[in-house]
């Protein structure tokens, strides 16, 4: 069941039109938010970092270039892994990187391998979140850091929105902010920073609506053939999602956790 769910989610994000809409980073805030997520990391040169659900390698490549780390990217999608390798090669950092396909709840690495683990907008998609959290903690070295960003449902979301959004997003199984803290605390990790990134989610909704308008023009003019989407349905979904975000029921957050006393982190933002 876990493999089936992961495969369905991975296949959705492999679609060309999904990547066209979402760009290089499959999450709110894009690469700037990814940089904020890891901005507090103070890693030794050549430190090992694992990017779980790495997608096409945007964040993994950034970490390798900006932090000088040796980065391992793992994703359930073979197609994404191929694109990640191509990205790393073009950015001339492939000698610092490796990519492999696999599942978050069965990481193929030895205990204590990594100084840091990064996971963006993916924990909410995991069927067995507790197993994934245990795996993150297992592969972290003592003092290692876990950097997570994800959707957070702070109140029960409208059933109709969840049903419709389930075909396009991963909000249906998102935890609350406190829920993520409890999840990783149960795996032995300690919260050291939390920042609400709701504005990034609102900007994503606005950006998607703009791209939706362009897609509609493309469908009418025949310049975007093969994109079989109900654009009006998606527009209505985005309008409803914006209202839910503005109400505070749904938000986006980033969290940093440590395995024991943090050794590789210096906070750069005020924890909320």
Secondary structure by P-SEA (a helix, b strand, c coil): caaaaaaaaaaaaacaaaaaaaccccccccaaaaaaaccccccccbbbbbbccccccaaaaaaaaacccbbbbbbccaaaaaaaaaaaaaacccccbbbbbbbccccccccccccbbbbcccccccccaaaaaaaaaaaccccbbbbbbbccccccccaaaaaaacccccccccccaaaaaaaaaaabbbbcccccaaaaaaaaaaaaaaaaaaaaaaaaaccccccccaaaaaaaaaaaaaaaaaacccccbbbbbbcccccccccccccc
